[in-house]
Structure formats: C-alpha cells, structure tokens
Amino acid sequence: MKLNNELVKEIGIYPTVLLSLLKKQSKSIGEFFPYAKEKIILESDMKRGKLNSSLQKLKNAGYIETKLIGAPPITHFKILK
C-alpha cells in the first residue's frame, strides 16, 4: 500500500491508512457503502480506540461521512474527497 506523504503530514499515519482502506472498499466517491468496523480492525490490525480516533480525524478534516444503517447497525461510509 502506497501512502500519500502530504496526507500523512496533514492527518497522521493511521487516518491515512484507514482512508486508503475505505477508498479500496468503495465503489465510487460520494456514495455510502457498508464496511463493518470489525472487518476494518481485522484488515488494518488497528485497535478499536485507534480506529475510532482515526475516523474522528477523517470526519473533522472533511474526508469522510458516516451513518449507521440496519439492524444490527452497520457503519456506512461516504468518501467526500
């Protein structure tokens, strides 16, 4: 996985890795898609706390939007940029 160095400087290594995983999972930018947090943890080897803080950084920086859909609720992501 090749990471964008400018993005790493802007938001950090873990959020950049997470954004790369989300982009790989998404079919197109601007549409919500399901991606369970448990699956992200398995694929990224991040701890839940690090995942949650990385998601918050990505939301605050305007890179992603999230919402819970379904029962049981699954996190859906939308990549904004």
Sequence and secondary structure as in RCSB ss.txt:
>XXXX:A:sequence
MKLNNELVKEIGIYPTVLLSLLKKQSKSIGEFFPYAKEKIILESDMKRGKLNSSLQKLKNAGYIETKLIGAPPIT
HFKILK
>XXXX:A:secstr
    HHHHHHH HHHHHHHHHHHHH SSTTS EE  HHHHHHHH   HHHHHHHHHHHHHTTSEEEEEETTTTEE
EEEE  
